[in-house]
């Protein structure tokens, strides 16, 4: 697509010479002065088009002249201007005078055009002072064949004298003034560039043109007006035209028509776009929207003072605007410079030292007011939205705290089951291990006529292997059907009493009888018809322990109790089997206080409870066959110094539901329980304050969600929070702590939902209020 022949608010450069029209007389006058006079001053209001004229009109024409003119246009007034101009002259060595002398020696006549000189006049640095001195010396040397033109904005014209009168006594001796285009020149600037493009077209291609009535409509919208909104007239009586806005409107029309494939710029398109006012308004919006949010706030606060309620323009200095708006000058000045650079504001001549600015054109008053109104409404809406988000955060936090307290106090059965299911998952995610201190000897007594006699032989073989403790997890009070109750009992009793290692027998039932000291005692029913008494778990000889394990609400076994109370309120308690076995192996007190899982005890469970630290599934407990043991096939030392759990491998009813299995062999569960007690109950409930701290920490996430405007990032933050929570929970479990996860997740969901609902409701009301 052909590039636009119009420049919008930008200026024409030398390469645009063929497209630059409307300034023939001014170009001739400037060239005449520049080539004939040592110094020419050119001043004009901002937006007149002097930069375009000096580049595409003056410099380009001089460069094509048969005479040895060397035009240098310089306008980069940042850093060291002397070094910058030397670079433009083609060398960085020596002084400015020497550089010009070299050009003269080469046969050229340097014509130095210093554009946008007002930027330099406000520079008070040492580099600027040195440049003024060097420039003045060059201008004052009559033997140096070089001419200079200084182009300055009209509001800064008087500052030239302030800087150069002492250096150049007749600094104002030769000056030119440049005015806005008259209507004839404006028509040339609009139509003649299209003729240039048409001349380049191949035969038969559609010609570019302005449609009927378009130019009249555009010129009517962009003519200059005075402070009373009357047209500013040229010498021929026609209105003068705002050059920048003429170019802006024509460029927009060009882009629109070319995008639609039309070579004609039509009045209908201008009307469809809303006219010149709307095009200029879009430019205002683009310029102001390019500012950062804080800069937009500063612009909105400042612009209200440049345009009165009646639409009248006011010329103000930065300090005045700062005092009116409350915006600090250091924040305000860059914003005003941005608006000036993009033809929203223009500098004006001021009688005081402070430069002043006003709205560039009356056509901007309405779009500026409209933009400011939208911005103020949006800012008010943001304030309401911020307040609503704070309120939503407070409501969400209150809802979360309330929900947490209610759920924590109620602790319903469904919540407990969910939490237990997550604990099972944590068990499965944790790497399995094989306990080194516990071994299970599996006795297959399905074909044995007298099972008690078989167990007597196994106990003897185990004792011969020098274990630390023999823990017999067998119920002998229920003989096989058709077998005498006492069959093999003497051999079993002898094997237990004759064992060198401590023996712990499991009891699944007991009775209460009077004790020798006048109280009561529990009588474990271990051998049917031949009960043994045990008034405490530390008695010498055979020791008994209750083999029952408490079920959790979902029917799975995850914990061990230190002791089981009798059936009456005043009855003594009886140590459990695993505690007895661990005590006999030297693991502390025979009646330890196992309260590492008391927070999740329920129903008839006691607080004297601990989590069974399962090493893994049933296969993680090392198993030795009783047949191998009796036949001498067991490796030497396999049972030495181990707690050996002896149990039946054939009893189908002795299985339990655990986190790993729905049919976990009971003796292996006991082995895991013994291993747990031996190692000091390494798995324990996290302290209450840890769960509460986690809940409080989680409050940050939903509160953050309330402040995140993007649904994508809100969802990402929520997912990241859940992942982080699960990571914390799993990591804590690996470290031996059971942290609640269901309650925090529920609270997180509740607070997020409540916060989101409250935010949506309040934001909707805020939008309605803003409208």
C-alpha positions in Angstrom: 0.0 0.0 0.0 1.3 3.5 -0.9 2.7 5.5 2.0 0.6 8.4 3.1 1.5 11.8 1.5 0.4 13.4 4.7 2.4 13.5 8.0 -0.2 13.9 10.7 1.4 15.7 13.7 4.9 14.7 12.6 7.0 17.0 10.5 8.2 16.6 6.9 11.9 15.7 6.4 14.2 16.3 3.4 13.2 13.0 1.8 9.6 14.3 1.7 10.5 17.3 -0.5 8.3 16.3 -3.4 5.2 16.1 -1.1 5.7 19.4 0.7 3.6 22.2 -0.6 2.0 25.5 0.5 5.1 27.4 1.6 6.7 28.6 -1.7 6.9 32.3 -0.7 8.1 31.6 2.8 10.8 29.2 1.5 12.1 31.8 -0.9 12.2 34.4 1.8 14.1 32.2 4.2 16.6 30.9 1.6 17.2 34.5 0.6 18.0 35.6 4.1 20.0 32.5 5.0 22.3 32.7 2.0 22.8 36.4 2.3 23.0 37.1 6.0 25.3 35.9 8.7 22.5 35.4 11.2 18.7 35.0 10.6 16.2 34.5 13.4 13.0 32.7 12.5 10.2 32.6 15.0 6.7 31.2 14.9 4.0 29.7 17.1 4.1 26.0 17.9 2.4 24.0 15.2 2.9 26.4 12.4 5.1 24.0 10.6 8.5 25.6 10.7 10.4 22.3 11.2 8.8 20.9 8.0 9.5 24.1 6.1 13.2 24.1 7.2 13.8 20.5 6.3 11.6 19.6 3.3 11.4 23.2 2.0 14.7 25.0 2.7 17.4 22.4 3.3 16.2 20.1 0.5 16.1 23.0 -2.0 19.5 24.2 -1.0 21.0 20.8 -1.2 19.9 20.6 -4.9 21.2 24.1 -5.7 24.0 24.4 -8.3 25.8 26.6 -5.8 28.0 24.9 -3.2 25.6 25.3 -0.3 26.0 22.9 2.6 22.8 22.9 4.7 23.1 21.4 8.2 19.8 21.1 10.2 20.4 20.4 13.8 17.8 20.1 16.6 19.0 17.4 19.0 19.4 19.6 22.1 20.3 16.9 24.6 23.7 16.3 26.1 26.6 18.4 24.8 25.3 20.5 21.9 28.8 21.4 20.7 29.7 17.8 20.3 26.3 17.1 18.6 26.7 19.9 16.1 30.3 18.8 15.4 29.0 15.4 14.6 26.4 16.8 12.2 29.3 18.7 10.5 31.0 15.4 9.9 33.8 15.4 12.5 34.2 15.4 16.3 37.7 16.9 16.5 38.6 20.5 17.2 36.3 23.5 17.8 33.2 24.5 16.0 35.1 27.2 14.2 37.7 24.7 12.9 35.0 22.3 11.7 33.3 25.1 9.7 36.7 26.2 8.3 37.3 22.7 7.0 34.0 22.8 5.2 34.8 26.1 3.7 38.2 24.8 2.7 36.4 22.0 0.9 34.7 24.7 -1.2 31.3 24.6 0.5 29.3 27.4 2.1 28.0 26.0 5.4 24.4 27.1 6.2 23.7 26.0 9.8 20.0 25.8 10.7 19.5 25.4 14.4 15.9 24.2 14.7 13.8 24.0 17.9 16.3 26.3 19.6 13.9 26.9 22.4 14.9 23.6 23.9 18.5 24.9 24.1 17.4 28.2 25.6 16.0 26.6 28.7 19.3 24.7 29.2 21.5 26.4 31.9 24.3 23.8 31.9 28.0 24.4 31.4 27.8 22.6 28.1 25.1 25.0 27.0 27.2 28.0 28.0 30.2 26.7 26.1 28.0 26.2 23.0 26.7 29.8 23.2 30.2 31.1 23.4 31.4 28.9 20.4 28.3 29.8 18.3 28.7 33.6 19.0 32.4 33.5 18.0 31.5 31.8 14.7 28.8 34.3 14.0 31.0 37.3 14.9 34.0 36.3 12.7 33.7 38.2 9.5 36.3 36.0 7.8 34.4 32.8 8.4 32.2 32.0 5.4 29.3 30.4 7.2 25.7 31.6 7.8 23.3 30.7 10.6 19.6 30.5 11.1 18.1 30.1 14.5 14.5 28.8 14.5 12.6 29.3 17.8 9.2 29.1 19.1 7.5 32.4 19.5 7.1 32.2 23.3 10.9 31.8 23.6 11.9 34.4 21.1 12.8 37.0 23.8 15.1 34.5 25.5 17.5 34.8 22.5 18.4 38.3 23.6 18.9 37.1 27.2 21.4 34.6 26.1 23.2 36.4 23.2 23.0 40.2 23.6 26.2 40.3 25.5 27.8 38.1 22.9 26.2 39.5 19.7 25.1 43.1 20.1 22.8 43.1 17.0 21.3 39.7 17.6 17.8 40.9 16.5 19.1 42.6 13.4 17.6 40.2 10.9 14.4 38.2 11.8 11.5 36.5 10.0 8.1 35.6 11.3 6.2 32.5 10.0 2.5 32.4 10.2 -0.1 29.6 9.8 -1.1 28.6 6.3 -3.7 30.7 4.6 -6.6 28.9 2.9 -4.9 28.9 -0.6 -1.7 27.4 0.8 -3.7 24.9 2.8 -5.5 23.7 -0.4 -2.1 23.3 -2.1 -0.8 21.3 0.9 -3.8 19.0 0.6 -4.2 18.5 -3.1 -0.8 18.8 -4.7 0.8 15.8 -2.9 -1.9 13.6 -4.6 -0.8 15.0 -8.0 2.7 13.9 -7.2 1.6 10.4 -6.4 -0.6 10.3 -9.5 2.4 11.2 -11.7 4.1 8.1 -10.4 1.2 5.8 -11.2 1.3 3.4 -14.2 -1.1 4.0 -17.0 -4.6 2.8 -16.3 -4.3 2.9 -12.5 -7.0 4.8 -10.6 -6.0 8.3 -9.7 -5.8 9.6 -6.1 -8.1 12.6 -5.5 -10.1 14.4 -2.9 -13.8 13.9 -3.3 -16.3 16.7 -3.8 -16.9 18.8 -0.7 -14.3 17.1 1.4 -11.6 19.8 1.5 -14.1 22.5 2.3 -15.5 20.5 5.1 -12.0 19.7 6.5 -10.8 23.3 6.3 -14.0 24.5 7.9 -13.2 22.3 10.9 -9.5 23.1 11.3 -9.3 26.9 10.8 -7.7 29.0 13.5 -9.7 31.1 15.9 -8.8 33.8 18.4 -9.6 33.9 22.1 -13.1 35.0 21.2 -13.5 32.1 18.8 -13.5 34.3 15.8 -11.6 33.1 12.7 -8.0 34.4 12.4 -7.8 35.9 8.9 -4.9 36.1 6.5 -4.1 39.1 4.4 -6.4 37.9 1.6 -9.3 37.7 4.1 -9.5 33.9 4.2 -9.1 32.0 7.5 -5.8 30.7 8.5 -5.5 26.9 9.0 -4.1 24.8 11.8 -1.4 23.0 9.8 -0.9 20.1 12.2 -4.7 19.3 12.4 -5.1 19.6 8.6 -2.4 17.0 8.2 -3.8 14.8 11.0 -7.3 14.7 9.5 -6.1 14.0 6.0 -3.7 11.3 7.1 -6.6 9.5 9.0 -8.8 9.8 5.9 -6.0 8.4 3.7 -5.4 5.4 6.0 -9.2 4.7 6.1 -9.7 4.9 2.3 -6.6 2.9 1.4 -7.6 0.2 3.9 -10.9 0.0 2.0 -9.1 0.0 -1.4 -10.4 3.4 -2.5 -8.1 6.0 -4.2 -10.6 8.8 -3.4 -10.8 10.6 -0.1 -14.5 11.1 0.3 -16.7 13.3 2.3 -18.8 10.3 3.3 -15.8 8.7 4.9 -15.2 11.9 6.9 -18.8 11.9 8.1 -18.7 8.2 8.9 -15.6 8.8 11.1 -17.5 11.6 12.9 -15.8 14.5 11.2 -12.6 16.3 12.0 -13.6 16.7 15.7 -13.9 13.0 16.2 -10.6 12.3 14.4 -8.9 14.9 16.6 -10.6 13.4 19.6 -9.2 10.0 18.8 -5.8 11.7 18.6 -6.3 13.2 22.0 -7.4 9.9 23.4 -4.3 8.1 21.9 -1.9 10.7 23.3 -3.4 10.7 26.8 -3.9 6.9 26.9 -0.2 6.5 26.1 0.6 8.0 29.6 1.0 5.7 32.6 -1.9 5.6 35.0 -0.2 8.0 37.5 0.6 10.3 34.6 -3.0 10.1 33.4 -4.2 11.1 36.9 -1.8 14.1 36.8 -3.0 15.1 33.3 -6.7 14.8 34.3 -6.0 17.0 37.4 -4.1 19.6 35.3 -6.3 19.8 32.2 -9.3 20.9 34.1 -7.6 24.3 34.6 -6.6 24.8 30.9 -10.2 24.7 29.7 -13.0 26.5 31.6 -16.5 25.1 32.0 -17.6 27.3 29.1 -14.8 25.9 26.9 -12.5 28.9 27.1 -8.7 28.3 26.9 -6.4 29.5 29.7 -2.7 30.0 29.5 -1.0 28.7 32.6 2.5 28.0 33.9 3.6 24.7 35.5 3.8 26.2 39.0 0.3 27.7 38.6 -1.2 24.4 37.5 0.6 22.6 40.3 -0.8 25.0 42.8 -4.3 24.6 41.5 -4.2 20.8 41.0 -2.0 19.7 43.9 0.2 17.7 41.6 3.9 18.2 42.3 5.8 20.2 39.6 8.3 17.4 39.1 5.5 15.0 38.4 3.5 17.5 36.3 6.2 18.9 34.0 7.0 15.7 32.1 3.3 15.2 31.5 2.8 18.7 30.1 5.9 18.3 27.9 4.3 15.1 26.5 1.1 16.9 25.7 3.0 19.7 24.1 5.1 17.4 22.0 1.9 15.8 20.7 0.1 19.0 19.9 -2.4 18.9 22.8 -0.8 22.0 24.4 1.2 24.8 23.0 3.6 27.2 24.6 2.6 30.9 24.5 4.4 34.1 24.9 4.5 35.2 28.5 5.5 38.5 30.1 6.9 36.7 33.2 9.9 34.4 33.5 7.8 31.2 33.7 6.8 29.7 30.4 3.1 29.1 29.9 1.0 26.7 27.9 -2.5 26.6 26.6 -4.7 24.2 24.7 -3.3 23.9 21.1 -6.6 24.6 19.4 -10.2 25.2 20.4 -11.1 22.0 18.5 -9.4 20.2 21.4 -11.4 21.7 24.2 -14.3 19.3 23.9 -12.3 16.1 23.4 -10.1 17.1 26.3 -13.1 17.7 28.5 -14.7 14.4 27.4 -11.5 12.4 28.1 -11.1 14.0 31.5 -14.7 13.3 32.3 -14.2 9.6 31.4 -11.0 9.4 33.3 -12.5 11.0 36.4 -15.4 8.6 36.3 -13.0 5.7 35.8 -10.9 6.9 38.7 -14.0 7.3 40.9 -15.0 3.8 39.8 -11.6 2.5 40.7 -11.9 4.2 44.1 -15.3 2.6 44.6 -14.0 -0.7 43.3 -11.0 -0.5 45.7 -13.3 0.2 48.6 -15.5 -2.6 47.5 -12.6 -5.0 47.2 -11.5 -4.1 50.8 -15.0 -4.7 52.0 -15.1 -7.9 50.0 -11.8 -9.0 51.5 -13.2 -8.2 55.0 -16.4 -10.2 54.3 -14.4 -13.1 52.9 -12.1 -13.2 55.9 -15.0 -13.0 58.3 -16.7 -15.8 56.4 -13.6 -17.9 56.4 -13.0 -17.4 60.1 -16.6 -18.2 60.9 -16.7 -21.2 58.6 -13.4 -22.5 60.1 -14.6 -22.1 63.6 -17.9 -23.8 62.9 -16.4 -26.7 61.0 -13.5 -27.0 63.5 -16.0 -27.1 66.4 -18.5 -29.4 64.7 -16.0 -31.7 63.1 -18.7 -33.7 61.3 -18.3 -37.3 60.5 -18.2 -36.6 56.7 -15.4 -34.1 57.2 -13.5 -36.6 59.3 -13.8 -39.3 56.6 -12.6 -36.9 53.9 -9.6 -36.0 56.1 -8.8 -39.6 56.8 -9.0 -40.4 53.0 -6.4 -37.7 52.5 -4.2 -39.3 55.2 -4.4 -42.6 53.3 -3.3 -40.8 50.1 -0.4 -39.3 52.0 0.6 -42.8 53.2 0.5 -44.1 49.6 2.5 -41.2 48.3 5.3 -41.6 50.9 8.1 -44.0 49.9 7.8 -47.5 51.4 10.3 -48.8 53.8 11.1 -52.2 55.5 11.3 -52.0 59.4 14.5 -53.4 60.6 13.4 -54.3 64.2 10.3 -56.3 63.5 9.8 -59.7 61.8 6.5 -61.6 61.2 6.6 -65.4 61.6 3.6 -66.8 59.7 2.2 -70.1 61.1 0.1 -72.1 58.7 -2.1 -74.2 61.0 -4.8 -75.1 58.6 -3.9 -78.8 58.5 -2.6 -79.1 62.0 -4.8 -81.3 64.3 -3.7 -79.5 67.5 -2.8 -75.9 66.6 -1.7 -75.1 70.1 1.0 -77.8 69.9 2.2 -76.3 66.6 2.4 -72.8 68.1 4.3 -74.3 71.0 6.9 -75.7 68.6 7.1 -72.4 66.7 7.6 -70.4 69.9 10.4 -72.7 70.9 12.1 -72.4 67.5 11.7 -68.6 67.6 13.2 -68.5 71.1 16.1 -70.6 69.9 16.9 -67.8 67.3 17.6 -65.3 70.2 14.9 -62.6 69.5 14.4 -59.6 71.7 10.7 -60.2 72.2 8.3 -62.9 71.1 4.9 -61.4 70.5 2.2 -64.0 69.9 -0.8 -62.5 68.1 -3.1 -65.5 68.3 -6.5 -66.0 69.9 -6.3 -69.3 71.7 -9.6 -69.0 73.5 -11.5 -70.2 70.4 -10.3 -73.7 69.4 -11.0 -75.2 66.0 -14.4 -76.8 65.7 -14.3 -80.4 66.8 -11.0 -80.0 68.7 -10.8 -80.2 72.5 -10.5 -76.8 74.1 -7.3 -77.8 76.0 -5.6 -79.8 73.3 -2.0 -78.9 73.3 -2.4 -76.4 76.1 0.3 -77.9 78.4 2.9 -77.8 75.6 1.9 -74.2 74.7 2.1 -73.0 78.4 5.4 -74.7 78.8 6.8 -73.2 75.6 5.8 -69.7 76.8 7.1 -70.1 80.3 10.4 -71.8 79.2 11.2 -69.1 76.7 14.4 -67.2 77.4 13.1 -64.1 75.5 10.2 -62.1 76.9 6.9 -63.3 75.7 3.8 -61.1 75.0 0.5 -62.8 74.5 -2.5 -61.2 72.8 -5.9 -61.1 74.5 -9.0 -60.3 72.6 -11.3 -60.4 75.7 -11.0 -60.1 79.4 -13.1 -60.3 82.6 -13.1 -58.2 85.7 -12.4 -59.8 89.1 -11.6 -58.6 92.7 -8.0 -57.8 93.2 -5.8 -58.8 96.1 -5.6 -55.2 97.4 -9.4 -54.8 97.5 -9.9 -53.2 94.1 -10.6 -54.9 90.8 -8.3 -56.3 88.2 -8.7 -57.3 84.6 -8.3 -61.0 83.8 -7.2 -61.5 80.1 -8.8 -64.5 78.5 -5.9 -66.0 76.6 -6.2 -69.8 77.0 -9.7 -71.2 77.1 -10.3 -72.9 80.4 -6.9 -71.9 81.8 -7.0 -68.1 82.3 -3.9 -66.4 83.5 -4.1 -63.3 85.7 -2.2 -60.1 85.1 -2.7 -57.2 87.4 -0.3 -55.0 85.3 1.7 -55.0 82.2 5.0 -55.1 84.0 4.6 -58.4 85.8 7.5 -60.9 85.5 7.1 -63.9 83.2 4.3 -64.0 80.7 2.9 -60.6 79.8 -0.5 -59.9 78.2 -1.8 -57.1 76.0 -5.1 -56.3 74.5 -4.9 -57.1 70.8 -7.9 -54.9 69.7 -7.1 -51.9 67.5 -9.6 -49.0 67.2 -11.4 -48.3 64.0 -11.7 -44.9 62.6 -15.1 -43.5 61.3 -14.6 -45.1 57.9 -13.8 -48.6 59.4 -10.0 -48.5 58.8 -7.3 -49.0 61.3 -4.8 -46.1 61.5 -4.1 -45.8 65.2 -3.1 -47.7 68.3 -4.2 -46.9 71.9 -1.9 -47.1 74.8 -4.3 -48.9 77.0 -7.9 -50.1 77.0 -10.2 -49.3 80.0 -12.3 -51.9 81.6 -16.0 -52.2 81.1 -16.9 -50.3 84.2 -16.2 -46.6 85.0 -14.0 -47.6 87.9 -12.2 -50.6 86.3 -8.5 -50.4 85.7 -7.0 -50.3 82.2 -5.2 -52.9 80.2 -2.1 -52.2 78.1 -2.5 -53.0 74.4 -0.6 -55.7 72.8 1.8 -53.5 70.7 2.7 -51.4 73.7 3.4 -54.4 75.8 5.7 -55.9 73.1 7.5 -52.6 72.6 7.9 -52.3 76.4 9.4 -55.7 76.6 11.8 -54.7 73.9 13.0 -51.8 76.1 10.9 -49.0 74.6 10.2 -46.9 77.7 7.4 -47.0 80.1 5.0 -50.0 80.0 2.1 -47.6 80.2 3.2 -44.8 77.8 1.1 -41.8 77.2 0.4 -42.2 73.5 -1.3 -38.9 72.8 0.2 -37.9 69.5 -3.1 -38.4 67.6 -5.6 -37.3 70.3 -6.9 -34.5 68.2 -8.6 -36.9 65.8 -9.9 -39.4 68.4 -13.6 -40.0 68.1 -16.5 -41.9 69.5 -15.3 -44.5 72.0 -11.6 -43.9 71.2 -9.5 -42.6 74.0 -7.1 -39.7 73.9 -4.3 -42.0 74.7 -3.8 -42.8 71.0 -1.1 -42.5 68.4 -1.0 -42.9 64.6 0.3 -46.3 63.3 3.3 -45.2 61.2 2.7 -47.8 58.5 5.9 -48.5 56.5 3.8 -49.4 53.5 1.6 -52.2 52.4 1.6 -55.7 53.9 4.6 -56.8 51.9 6.8 -54.2 53.7 6.9 -56.3 56.9 9.5 -59.0 56.6 7.9 -62.4 56.8 9.4 -65.8 57.7 7.5 -69.1 57.2 7.1 -71.2 60.3 7.8 -74.3 58.2 11.1 -72.9 57.1 11.9 -72.0 60.7 11.0 -75.5 62.0 12.9 -77.2 59.2 16.1 -75.1 59.6 15.8 -73.2 56.3 15.7 -69.8 57.9 19.0 -67.8 57.4 21.1 -67.5 60.6 20.5 -64.3 62.4 17.2 -63.6 60.7 15.4 -63.3 64.0 18.3 -62.3 66.3 17.5 -59.2 68.4 14.2 -58.7 66.6 10.7 -58.3 67.9 9.2 -61.4 66.4 5.4 -61.3 65.8 4.0 -64.8 65.7 0.7 -65.1 64.0 -1.5 -67.3 61.9 -1.2 -67.1 58.1 -4.3 -69.0 57.6 -6.9 -67.2 59.7 -9.3 -65.6 57.2 -11.0 -63.5 59.8 -7.8 -61.9 61.2 -7.6 -59.2 58.5 -8.1 -55.4 58.9 -8.9 -52.5 56.6 -6.0 -50.1 56.6 -4.8 -47.2 54.4 -3.1 -49.7 52.1 -5.5 -52.6 51.9 -9.0 -53.8 52.7 -7.6 -57.2 53.9 -4.4 -56.3 55.7 -3.2 -59.3 57.8 -3.8 -58.5 61.5 -0.3 -59.7 62.7 1.3 -57.4 60.2 -0.7 -54.5 61.4 0.4 -55.3 64.9 4.0 -55.5 63.7 3.6 -52.0 62.2 2.1 -50.8 65.5 5.0 -52.3 67.5 7.5 -50.6 65.1 5.7 -47.3 65.7 6.0 -47.5 69.5 9.6 -48.7 69.3 10.5 -45.5 67.4 8.6 -43.1 69.7 5.5 -42.6 67.6 7.2 -40.6 64.8 3.9 -39.7 63.1 1.9 -37.2 65.1 -0.8 -34.6 64.7 0.5 -31.1 63.9 -0.2 -28.7 66.7 -3.4 -26.8 66.7 -1.6 -23.5 66.1 0.0 -25.0 63.0 -3.4 -25.7 61.5 -4.7 -22.3 62.5 -1.6 -20.7 61.0 -2.2 -22.5 57.8 -5.8 -21.3 57.7 -4.7 -17.7 58.4 -2.0 -18.0 55.7 -4.6 -19.3 53.2 -6.7 -16.1 53.8 -4.0 -14.3 51.8 -4.9 -16.2 48.7 -8.7 -15.4 48.4 -8.0 -11.8 49.5 -5.4 -11.6 46.7 -7.9 -13.1 44.3 -10.2 -10.2 45.2 -7.5 -7.7 44.0 -6.6 -9.6 40.9 -8.6 -8.2 38.0 -7.8 -10.9 35.5 -9.8 -14.1 35.7 -6.9 -16.0 34.2 -4.5 -14.9 36.9 -7.1 -15.3 39.6 -7.6 -18.9 38.5 -3.8 -19.4 38.2 -3.3 -18.1 41.7 -6.0 -20.3 43.1 -4.6 -23.4 41.4 -1.1 -22.5 42.6 -2.4 -22.1 46.2 -4.0 -25.5 46.1 -0.8 -27.1 44.8 1.3 -25.3 47.4 -1.1 -26.4 50.1 -0.9 -30.0 49.0 2.9 -29.7 48.8 3.0 -28.4 52.4 0.7 -31.2 53.6 2.7 -33.9 51.9 6.0 -32.5 53.0 4.8 -32.2 56.6 3.6 -35.8 56.5 7.1 -36.9 55.3 8.5 -35.0 58.2 6.1 -36.8 60.6 3.3 -34.3 61.0 -0.4 -34.8 60.1 -1.7 -31.5 58.9 -5.3 -30.9 58.2 -6.1 -30.4 54.5 -9.8 -30.8 54.0 -10.9 -28.0 56.3 -8.4 -25.5 54.8 -9.5 -26.4 51.3 -13.2 -26.0 52.2 -12.5 -22.7 53.9 -10.4 -21.6 50.9 -13.3 -22.5 48.6 -15.9 -20.8 50.8 -13.9 -17.6 51.2 -13.0 -17.4 47.5 -16.7 -18.0 46.5 -18.0 -15.4 49.0 -15.3 -12.9 48.1 -16.0 -13.3 44.4 -19.7 -12.9 44.9 -19.4 -9.9 47.1 -16.9 -8.3 44.7 -19.2 -8.9 41.7 -22.2 -7.5 43.5 -20.4 -4.4 44.8 -18.5 -3.8 41.5 -21.8 -3.9 39.7 -23.2 -1.3 42.1 -20.1 0.8 41.7 -20.4 0.7 37.9 -24.0 1.8 38.2 -23.0 4.6 40.6 -20.3 5.7 38.2 -22.7 5.9 35.4 
